Amino acid sequence: MKIAISCTLLVVLMGSLNGVAAAGESDNELPKRVVHFADLDLTRNAGVAVLYARIRFAAREVCGPVDERIWQSLVARNRCVTQAIARAVTDVNVPTLTSYHLTKTGQRITLAEQR
């Protein structure tokens, strides 16, 4: 079954490259990229992989270039990209994408016990 998704996803920069966020900064003031995915079937692995690639690309664009000669710049950019991807995956809130992201990052989810 094809999921019809008419919304867009905003990949939001979670912090500045120098690691210092301005006090009181809102999401509206942070750089964003729109990632369209209404054309993808997120019930299929291929669709999820394409969306994840789009999110990664947008996160790298939003987080800006890095001066690879400066280790701190590389670390800050990687942190920015990681946070932007995680935020985007959370915003989409589709189990197949979340599972794909967790697999790619080696993360695990621990579910709360039912009482």
C-alpha angles and dihedrals in degrees: 000000000000115000111222107217116180098172128090131228124234117210105207127200105240096201142351122274092252090055095243117113119198113251113257095015112157129206088256091064096050122091113263141185125201114230113196118207108159087111093061130088103223092189088072127069092230092057092047092049092051092049092048090051090051091050092049091049092049092047091052090049093048093047091053134217123320131220099229091199089066111068093198091056091053093048092048093048093048090050090049093050092047092050094045092051092048091049092049093049089050092049093052089050097194115144095220092054092045090051091048091050092049090050093049093049097039092237126145132208121223112204120214116252117253114239 
